[in-house]
Amino acid sequence: MSKVTYIDFAGNTTELDLANGMTLMQGALMNGLDGIEGECSGSCACATCHCYVDEAYLGKLPEISENEDELLDSTVSERLPNSRLSCQIRMSDELDGIVVRLPEEQS
């Protein structure tokens, strides 16, 4: 299990322990966390699981795929240099402690 901290737009924090291999989107949805919709159920097709990854963890993430990159260009909330889709981030020991901020809106 690895720890992830989600910070919603209002600044409220939720800390969850997720099994390695689970995506940040799956963890949020399974725990009823508001702020991540995941309309495509994690198939990297909708961008409703947009998040902002704490810069300390950006270098530990896999490279953005072409598909994810294109979807990030269509997010409702502003795309920033640390924007990622939470369905594409799988928990691992290396990501233990990751912090992600959620945008104001997803769709």
C-alpha positions as CSV (number, residue, x, y, z in Angstrom):
1,M,0.0,0.0,0.0
2,S,1.1,3.5,-0.8
3,K,-0.2,6.8,0.4
4,V,-1.7,9.5,-1.8
5,T,-3.0,12.9,-0.8
6,Y,-5.7,14.5,-2.8
7,I,-6.3,18.2,-2.3
8,D,-9.6,19.5,-3.7
9,F,-10.0,23.0,-5.1
10,A,-11.2,24.4,-1.8
11,G,-8.1,23.1,-0.1
12,N,-9.6,20.1,1.7
13,T,-7.2,17.2,1.9
14,T,-8.0,13.5,1.7
15,E,-5.3,10.9,2.4
16,L,-5.8,7.4,1.1
17,D,-3.7,4.2,1.1
18,L,-3.9,2.6,-2.3
19,A,-2.6,-0.8,-3.4
20,N,0.3,-0.7,-5.8
21,G,-0.9,-1.0,-9.3
22,M,-4.2,0.9,-8.7
23,T,-4.5,4.2,-10.5
24,L,-5.1,7.5,-8.7
25,M,-8.5,7.7,-10.5
26,Q,-9.6,4.2,-9.3
27,G,-8.6,5.1,-5.7
28,A,-10.6,8.3,-5.8
29,L,-13.7,6.7,-7.3
30,M,-13.6,3.6,-5.0
31,N,-13.5,5.9,-2.0
32,G,-16.2,8.3,-3.1
33,L,-13.8,11.3,-3.5
34,D,-15.4,14.3,-5.1
35,G,-13.4,16.1,-7.8
36,I,-12.5,13.2,-10.1
37,E,-15.3,12.0,-12.3
38,G,-13.6,9.3,-14.5
39,E,-16.4,9.2,-17.0
40,C,-14.5,6.8,-19.3
41,S,-13.6,4.4,-16.4
42,G,-9.9,4.9,-16.9
43,S,-9.6,4.2,-20.7
44,C,-7.8,7.5,-21.3
45,A,-10.7,8.9,-23.4
46,C,-12.3,11.8,-21.5
47,A,-10.0,13.9,-19.4
48,T,-12.5,14.0,-16.5
49,C,-9.8,12.8,-14.1
50,H,-7.5,15.7,-14.6
51,C,-5.2,16.5,-11.7
52,Y,-2.1,18.6,-10.9
53,V,0.8,16.5,-9.6
54,D,3.1,17.9,-7.0
55,E,6.3,18.8,-8.7
56,A,8.4,16.6,-6.4
57,Y,6.8,13.6,-8.1
58,L,6.7,14.6,-11.7
59,G,10.0,13.0,-12.5
60,K,8.8,9.7,-11.1
61,L,5.9,9.4,-13.4
62,P,5.9,7.6,-16.7
63,E,6.2,9.9,-19.8
64,I,2.9,11.3,-21.0
65,S,1.5,9.3,-23.9
66,E,0.4,11.1,-27.1
67,N,-3.2,10.3,-26.3
68,E,-3.0,11.7,-22.7
69,D,-1.2,14.8,-24.0
70,E,-4.0,15.5,-26.5
71,L,-6.7,14.9,-23.9
72,L,-5.0,17.3,-21.5
73,D,-5.3,20.0,-24.2
74,S,-9.1,19.7,-23.9
75,T,-9.5,19.8,-20.1
76,V,-12.2,22.2,-18.7
77,S,-9.8,23.6,-16.1
78,E,-6.5,25.2,-17.2
79,R,-3.8,22.8,-18.3
80,L,-0.6,23.5,-16.3
81,P,2.9,22.0,-16.7
82,N,2.1,19.5,-13.9
83,S,-1.3,18.5,-15.4
84,R,-1.8,14.7,-15.7
85,L,-4.7,12.4,-16.0
86,S,-5.1,10.4,-12.8
87,C,-6.2,7.3,-14.8
88,Q,-2.6,7.1,-16.1
89,I,-0.8,7.2,-12.8
90,R,-0.4,3.8,-11.2
91,M,0.6,3.7,-7.5
92,S,4.0,2.2,-6.7
93,D,6.4,2.3,-3.8
94,E,8.3,5.1,-5.7
95,L,5.1,7.2,-5.6
96,D,4.3,6.6,-1.9
97,G,3.4,10.0,-0.5
98,I,2.4,11.6,-3.8
99,V,0.3,14.8,-3.6
100,V,-2.2,15.8,-6.3
101,R,-4.4,18.8,-6.5
102,L,-7.8,18.7,-8.1
103,P,-9.0,21.4,-10.5
104,E,-12.1,23.5,-9.9
105,E,-14.2,21.5,-12.4
106,Q,-13.8,18.4,-14.6
107,S,-16.6,18.7,-17.1
